[in-house]
Every structure is written in C-alpha cells, then in structure tokens.
C-alpha cells in the first residue's frame, strides 16, 4: 500500500473523530447556546475511565478491574455524563461566560490530575499497550481500515441521533431559548433543566466516543487531552456552520485535510518542526477565510431548518 | 363585583437606593382590558417584573386567582396562566414565525429530551400545528410562516410575539409596550387583536406610551408617576383628571 493512501486513511479517520466531537458540540453550543471549552476534559474523563477499567497489560496501577471493552465504553460514558452534571449544576445557573470559564478550568484540572495521579493514570508515561476492538480479525496493517469503518459508522449514528433531536420540539426549544431565555421562561419553560440535561447528554456522548480517539492514537497520555482538542473541534464547527445540521461533518473534513496536508511535505528534522507549527497557521488562515467570505459557516442554521412547518402532516 | 384575577397588594420594589415602585396596589378584573400608563421611569415595567416573578418585590404580595404567587420562579407563574411579553428583545429570532408559535404552544411533555429520542411527539405536534395555523391565518401571517422572525418588520414581530404568548393558553396576558416601534397602520391591527383576545376570556393588562392607543382599548386605566399610582378610573375620567394632565400629559405631551 502506498504511503499516501495510508496517510489519507489516517486523516479521514481523524476527520471522522472530529466530526463526531463537532456534532456533539453543535448540540450543546450551536443549539443550546452553552459555549463549552471543556471538551478535552470530558474526553479525558471518558478516555481514562475506559483505559483504566479495561486494560490488561499494565499492572503497576492501583486499579485494574479487567472489564470487557463494552463495559469500559459504558463506564467512560457514565463518567463523562457525571462530570458534566457536576460542572453543569453550579455553572449553568449563572449564564454565559461563567460556563465558558468553568469548563475551561475543569479541562485543565482534569489534565493536571491525569499527570499527578500517577498510581492511577501512570502520569506522563500513560498507557501504550492495550488491545483494540476486532484487532484479532485482521493483520496490523489492515486494522486501520477497520478503525476507519468503525469511526465513520459512529459518525453516521451520531448524525442521525443529533438530527432527530434537532428537528424535535426539544431541539426547537433549545434554539429558541439560546437567543432569548426570558421569553422562554415567560412561556413556562424550565430552561435551566433543559440546559443541564443537554450538557449531561453531551458529557455522556463525549465519554462514549473517547475510546475511538484512544484507539486511533494508540496511547493514553495527558498530552492527548490538551485544549488543542477543544479548539480544533470548535474551529471545525465554526467553519462548517454553527447550529446547522451537516456543518460539523463538512467542517471537520475540510479542516483536517487542509491542516494535515502540511505533514505530507518531506524534509529534514528541522523542517518537520517548522511544518508542525505551520498546521496552526493554516488552521487560523482557514478560519479567517471562512469568516470573511461566509461568516455563518459553509452550511447554516437557516437552510438546515428551512420549511419545518412542511414536515408536520395535517 | 367579582374577585379580581390579579391583585397586587402594597408592592414596593427598591433597587439599591432607588425606589422604582412605592406601595402600589392594583387589582385587575377578570375579562377586562386594563392599562397602566405613565412616563419613562414611572415603574411600570418593574411592576410587571414583580407580577411575573422576574423580580422579587421588596415588600408586598402578588395574588393571581386568589393564590399568592409572590417570588415564584417565572416559569411557575407562567404555568399558572399569567403570561407576559417583553418590550425588547422580542421572541426567538433564529426560528421561523411558525416555529415561534409552536414553541409557545408545545407542552413540557412533548419538549422532553426523552420524547425527542423516542420520536414520540408527533401527535401533540399535529394538534399544536392546527392552533398555530389558525392563529397565523387570523393575523394574515400564514403565508409568511417560514420566514425567520429576524427577517420580519417590527410591527409583524410584535404580532407574532403576542400570538406566540397566546399559544401558551394564558388566563391573563401582560403586554409590555406592545405598540412601541410599530408603524401606525399596524397599531390599529394590534388593537383589534387585543380586543379579540378579550372575547376569548383572556384578561389583558397593557402598559404603553402611546396614550391614544391605550385609551382606545382599555376599560380601566391606572396612571403611574415616579413609582406611585396617581390616578385610576375609566379612560374618560383619567384624561380629565387635573393631576394627570399636570404630571403626565402636561409634561411629556
């Protein structure tokens, strides 16, 4: 297999993972108006809980329950949901920027914990030997295709679930109170309850998909869960079109292909360092370009929900 | 005389050192159109905020249908049938006209996350759609149902605003300056809509600057100035009241 093809498979797999994250972010931020900067933290909670509960090879940690993989995914999801509940209840009562600050701080606290709780997380060394699902079915070189299929299957499932929510009366209410909370409350809507439910759902989902990220990278270390993950997800959503339906997927594909293309250039070690930083310059340029030409993103909310009245029969 | 639907008793609201509302008592008869007029800073909106739970009164009580609702959260007050509008900003700008009305008319049950997952909201949606369609047809806005609220003229926005709050089936509506920013042609339409609402046994309490508009539709008028009610009576009595002419009409007209 040619190097270019292998590279492309990797990029498309990673794009799929970011598409999933951007879709979840779209639910909580695009529709419900909760500007979450703690994506990396929720991912870390899900990822670490998954790896700690399921890994079989590292026995120098204090907790090794050796759970089956499905139980680990479930545990990671529940942990993500619980974390969202714990940060959501105090910070969603006060609005807007407090939520932003709290989630950002939460992600940093989680990262620091993952470094310092070495007896549980193996510190900065982390976990690097674990089995992945269906790994025994194929050769190591064929496994990248399995993972590609698995990731894009999850993209499809998440897309349909989120679309179902977005087009329901529940989603309509979120998009309403996002722009005008007092009017929603004056109609008898418990907007805070809806916000907390939505954030917990986002936490459950981030926690559940964190293992995909772990399987792709093949290690679990604190450096995996820096705010870079949060900001790449945000950029993908903004480029694709915040509050739209297909935007998060489109944005993730374009963003990942454009930024990863820089690593295609062959060069010396010094060159590689330069190219690594070029990625962020490219990311910034893409963002500026889209904001300049199409500020609402490539897809948009208006088109995504146009003709809603036609879908009700009768 | 029957018991009032809304009874405000000795309401005082102090912000910092400023008394916005001072010992105001006001009762609204069921089925009436009652107006509160007064210059800027008279305390009209503060009184509304207190009545609907958006502000807690410093002193006094709010009774709705004989029940003490003082200090209840706004959504609880709303579910008892006391629904208000806001002067600005109005409504859900990113939703279409139709979606705005649907949010107003959809029950808590049909809006739950659980029902959204199961997709078990379609029958409720059809019923609400019938009502939304009727309301929009009556307003002459059915053809514009898919227009986003943000793209509508200010006059039409106010009509949609009113229609959306009515979708929640209130027993009483509090309208905060419904005619502000509305062109003269639409004001007439708005007045008709308010009168029609009363026909359906919804009590109306309205505050506005536009004296002509308010006096044309109200049965009972309260005049506020500097946080106090300075005159009450029928529109005819109020315009003849020398204190009102001095304090309100004399100065700002």
Interface residues (C-beta under 8 A of the other chain):
Chain A: X161 X164 X165 X168 X169 X170 X171 X172 X173 X175 X176 X177 X178 X179 X180 X182 X183 X184 X185 X186 X187 X188 X189 X190 X191 X194 X197 X198 X201 X243 X301 X302 X305 X306 X307 X308 X309 X310 X312 X313 X314
Chain B: X52 X54 X73 X74 X75 X76 X78 X79 X83 X84 X85 X86 X89 X90 X91 X92 X93 X94 X95 X96 X98 X99 X100 X102 X103 X104 X106 X108 X110 X111 X112 X113 X115 X116 X117 X119 X121 X122 X124 X125 X126 X129 X130 X145 X146 X148 X164 X165 X168
